[in-house]
Amino acid sequence: MSIAARDIHFAYHGRPVLAGASLALAAGERVCLLGANGAGKSTLLRILLGLQRPDRGSVTVDGTALAGWHRRQLARRVAYVPQVHVAPFPYTVRQVALMGRLPATGLLKAPGAADRACVGDILEHLGIAHLAERAYTEISGGERQLTLIARALAQEALLLVMDEPLAGLDYGNQVRLLERLEGLTGEGYGVLMTTHDPNQPLTGSQRVALLIDGRIAADGHPHEVLTPEAIHRLYGVRVELLHTADGRRLAFRPAGRRAAC
Ligand SMILES: Nc1ncnc2c1ncn2[C@@H]1O[C@H](COP(=O)(O)OP(=O)(O)OP(=O)(O)O)[C@@H](O)[C@H]1O
């Protein structure tokens, strides 16, 4: 299963944002999309999901143009995990996750026993079963992110598109969420996520794509794509790459800084 955007052009009110961007995601891989603020990452994700129509270019799911998919069929292949938001009503975690069953049950039917069992299994699998009856408005940002992932998994989609899933999470929750995402890709899910931290794809991502000047300027293994030169092109800052004693890539840090003892 795969989703692919090819040669996407898009402008808001005549102001170009995307100018020939191409990006694909297949089941079983984790891809990080990096780009400066305003580069067009969220716009590209929305176009991939069919939430915004490109001015030019095509998006296909399993080789078929988005327009050829029924909305409900598509929802069972590709799921969107938005940035953590506060829900207007205090739905419980279980109710939020159950919303993911809508494409399967239809709007007019209440979820049945099989839907409830499916959601129960997913909450268990993601380690948040103990939160099932808690209000979504009264749990932490990390727990909300996991609840939104549970909703996406309940959709039965194999491809997950996530807009800055790590934003606002403390370090512990970032590590735990990344471990969960790694587990999901190991189970065959495809994960496309945006991030602002160039260190994050150094662990666990199979691919990283750089969105610069409206195009994907590089797309490949993080070790090949993420260089100090690439970080300079992306963000306009000079960095150096730190290595472990045995030569593995560890992290970027601003160039010229002395290490703390
Ligand atoms: N609805 C809109 N109407 C007009 N301009 C928009 C709209 N949404 C986004 N833009 C503009 O399009 C550009 C790309 O926005 P987008 O949100 O896709 O970037 P981004 O890379 O996700 O940014 P960030 O990292 O800051 O979230 C920005 O300059 C933004 O101001």
The ligand as an ORCA input file, in Angstrom:
! r2SCAN-3c Opt
* xyz 0 1
  N      -5.128     29.194      4.468
  C      -4.049     29.906      4.079
  N      -4.199     31.041      3.377
  C      -3.123     31.741      2.947
  N      -1.844     31.400      3.193
  C      -1.650     30.264      3.910
  C      -2.724     29.469      4.379
  N      -2.217     28.405      5.054
  C      -0.870     28.540      5.009
  N      -0.535     29.657      4.329
  C       0.826     30.119      4.035
  O       1.465     29.148      3.214
  C       2.806     28.946      3.621
  C       3.022     27.478      3.978
  O       2.254     27.175      5.120
  P       2.332     25.745      5.809
  O       1.465     25.799      7.013
  O       2.057     24.702      4.801
  O       3.882     25.684      6.209
  P       4.626     24.737      7.240
  O       5.900     24.325      6.584
  O       3.726     23.648      7.701
  O       4.923     25.769      8.406
  P       5.215     25.541      9.990
  O       6.448     24.732     10.095
  O       5.406     26.947     10.467
  O       3.991     24.881     10.577
  C       3.055     29.904      4.780
  O       3.678     31.051      4.286
  C       1.674     30.203      5.296
  O       1.608     31.499      5.843
*
